[in-house]
């Protein structure tokens, strides 16, 4: 399953999903049990996950995992659908990184100083003419359908967008995987041009 389809699953059921960990929060104790929250992402969306007891500290920010037999639940405060490790049966194993573009997750707005120390990938994707969401190209068909709004459009009419996956290092020497989209790429290029003069 993907994270988008999990949102329609009834709470209490167990699922298996492959996702990248974009943020891991510090562990904490609730009652007599240890837990740790994380944010996971796949090409279809993002979701909060809670790791209990022996799973605390088992995942690393920036890595991709397959989470087997994890429990779907509804958060009592936000009413969002979330995931957590079950009392028994859950397993976590490493998985290959996604090749597709992943949604960008914003946890809190903050300013961080640092530099881009490497580029993993520069690529492009097509977007829907109506809702601007990513659409998958089809070499066999002249028309493609947007999975989000179901708008059918000429493939040649779809707009091409560029992005870069980079490794960013802040002033504390923390390394963060970032996906930078066109607006940010233009801003970086402009700043680089000004600084080189």
C-alpha positions as CSV (number, residue, x, y, z in Angstrom):
1,X,0.0,0.0,0.0
2,X,1.0,3.6,-0.3
3,X,0.4,6.4,2.3
4,X,-2.4,7.9,0.3
5,X,-4.5,4.7,0.2
6,X,-3.7,4.0,3.9
7,X,-5.8,7.1,4.7
8,X,-8.9,5.2,3.6
9,X,-8.1,2.2,5.8
10,X,-10.1,1.6,9.0
11,X,-8.2,2.3,12.2
12,X,-7.1,-0.8,13.9
13,X,-6.1,-2.7,10.7
14,X,-2.4,-3.5,10.0
15,X,-0.7,-2.6,6.7
16,X,2.7,-2.9,5.1
17,X,4.2,0.2,3.4
18,X,7.6,1.4,2.1
19,X,8.5,5.0,2.9
20,X,11.4,7.4,3.5
21,X,12.0,8.8,7.0
22,X,12.2,12.6,6.6
23,X,12.2,13.5,10.3
24,X,12.8,11.6,13.6
25,X,11.8,13.3,16.9
26,X,13.6,12.7,20.2
27,X,12.3,9.6,22.1
28,X,10.2,10.2,25.2
29,X,8.5,8.2,27.9
30,X,4.7,8.0,28.3
31,X,3.7,6.2,31.5
32,X,6.2,3.2,31.6
33,X,6.6,3.0,27.8
34,X,9.2,4.5,25.5
35,X,8.1,6.0,22.2
36,X,9.4,8.0,19.3
37,X,7.6,9.9,16.6
38,X,8.7,10.2,13.0
39,X,7.5,11.7,9.7
40,X,7.5,9.3,6.7
41,X,7.0,10.1,3.0
42,X,6.4,8.2,-0.2
43,X,5.5,9.5,-3.7
44,X,1.8,9.7,-2.7
45,X,2.1,11.7,0.5
46,X,3.3,12.1,4.1
47,X,2.3,10.6,7.4
48,X,3.2,10.6,11.1
49,X,4.4,7.4,12.6
50,X,4.9,6.3,16.2
51,X,7.5,3.8,17.1
52,X,7.0,2.0,20.4
53,X,9.5,0.3,22.8
54,X,12.1,-1.9,21.0
55,X,11.5,0.1,17.7
56,X,12.7,3.3,19.3
57,X,16.0,4.3,17.7
58,X,15.6,1.6,15.0
59,X,15.2,4.1,12.0
60,X,17.5,6.8,10.7
61,X,16.4,10.1,9.2
62,X,17.0,10.1,5.4
63,X,16.8,6.3,5.0
64,X,14.0,4.3,3.4
65,X,12.3,1.3,5.0
66,X,9.6,-1.2,4.5
67,X,7.4,-1.3,7.6
68,X,5.6,-4.6,7.8
69,X,2.4,-5.2,9.8
70,X,2.1,-1.7,11.3
71,X,-1.2,-0.5,12.8
72,X,-3.4,2.3,11.4
73,X,-4.8,4.6,14.0
74,X,-6.6,8.0,14.2
75,X,-4.9,10.7,16.3
76,X,-7.3,11.8,19.0
77,X,-6.2,15.5,18.8
78,X,-5.7,16.1,15.1
79,X,-8.0,13.4,13.8
80,X,-5.4,12.5,11.3
81,X,-4.7,8.9,10.1
82,X,-1.3,7.8,11.5
83,X,0.7,4.7,11.8
84,X,2.3,2.9,14.8
85,X,4.2,-0.3,15.5
86,X,1.8,-3.0,16.7
87,X,2.2,-4.8,20.1
88,X,3.4,-7.8,18.2
89,X,4.2,-8.8,14.6
90,X,5.6,-5.5,13.3
91,X,9.0,-5.6,11.5
92,X,11.2,-2.9,9.9
93,X,13.7,-3.6,7.1
94,X,15.9,-1.4,4.9
95,X,14.5,-0.7,1.4
96,X,15.9,1.0,-1.8
97,X,15.6,4.8,-2.1
98,X,12.7,6.1,-4.2
99,X,13.5,7.2,-7.8
100,X,10.3,9.3,-8.0
101,X,9.9,12.8,-6.7
102,X,8.8,12.8,-3.1
103,X,6.6,15.5,-1.4
104,X,8.3,18.1,0.6
105,X,7.6,18.1,4.3
106,X,7.6,21.3,6.3
107,X,7.7,20.7,10.1
108,X,8.3,24.3,11.3
109,X,9.3,27.5,9.6
110,X,12.9,28.3,10.6
111,X,16.0,29.8,9.1
112,X,19.2,27.7,8.8
113,X,22.6,28.8,7.6
114,X,24.8,26.4,5.7
115,X,25.8,25.3,2.2
116,X,25.0,22.8,-0.4
117,X,27.8,20.3,-0.4
118,X,26.6,17.9,-3.1
119,X,24.0,17.2,-5.7
120,X,22.4,13.7,-5.8
121,X,20.1,14.3,-8.8
122,X,18.7,16.9,-11.2
123,X,15.6,15.8,-13.0
124,X,12.2,17.0,-14.3
125,X,8.6,16.0,-14.1
126,X,5.4,16.9,-15.9
127,X,2.5,18.7,-14.2
128,X,-1.3,18.8,-14.8
129,X,-2.5,21.9,-16.7
130,X,-5.5,22.2,-14.3
131,X,-4.3,21.4,-10.7
132,X,-0.5,21.6,-11.3
133,X,0.1,18.2,-9.6
134,X,2.6,15.8,-11.0
135,X,1.4,13.5,-13.9
136,X,3.0,10.4,-15.2
137,X,4.1,10.5,-18.9
138,X,2.9,7.7,-21.2
139,X,5.0,6.9,-24.3
140,X,2.2,5.0,-25.9
141,X,-0.5,7.7,-25.5
142,X,-0.9,11.3,-26.7
143,X,-3.3,12.1,-23.8
144,X,-2.6,11.5,-20.1
145,X,-4.9,11.7,-17.1
146,X,-4.1,13.4,-13.9
147,X,-4.5,11.0,-10.9
148,X,-5.5,13.9,-8.6
149,X,-8.2,15.8,-10.5
150,X,-8.8,13.3,-13.5
151,X,-8.3,16.0,-16.0
152,X,-7.3,14.6,-19.4
153,X,-4.7,16.6,-21.3
154,X,-2.3,16.4,-24.2
155,X,1.0,15.2,-23.0
156,X,2.7,17.9,-25.1
157,X,0.6,20.6,-23.2
158,X,1.9,19.5,-19.8
159,X,4.4,21.9,-18.2
160,X,7.9,20.6,-17.4
161,X,9.2,21.4,-13.9
162,X,12.8,20.9,-12.7
163,X,14.0,19.9,-9.2
164,X,17.3,19.0,-7.6
165,X,18.0,16.6,-4.8
166,X,20.9,18.0,-2.8
167,X,22.9,17.4,0.4
168,X,22.8,20.4,2.7
169,X,25.2,21.0,5.6
170,X,24.3,23.5,8.3
171,X,26.7,25.4,10.6
172,X,26.4,22.6,13.2
173,X,27.8,20.2,10.5
174,X,24.4,18.4,10.4
175,X,23.7,17.0,6.9
176,X,20.2,17.1,5.5
177,X,18.8,15.7,2.3
178,X,16.7,18.4,0.5
179,X,14.6,18.5,-2.6
180,X,14.9,22.0,-4.2
181,X,12.3,23.1,-6.7
182,X,12.5,25.7,-9.5
183,X,11.9,28.8,-7.5
184,X,14.6,28.0,-5.0
185,X,17.0,26.9,-7.9
186,X,16.5,30.3,-9.5
187,X,17.1,32.1,-6.2
188,X,20.3,30.1,-5.6
189,X,21.5,30.7,-9.2
190,X,20.9,34.5,-8.8
191,X,22.7,34.6,-5.4
192,X,25.6,32.6,-6.8
193,X,25.8,35.0,-9.8
194,X,25.9,38.1,-7.5
195,X,28.6,36.6,-5.2
196,X,30.8,35.7,-8.1
197,X,30.9,39.3,-9.4
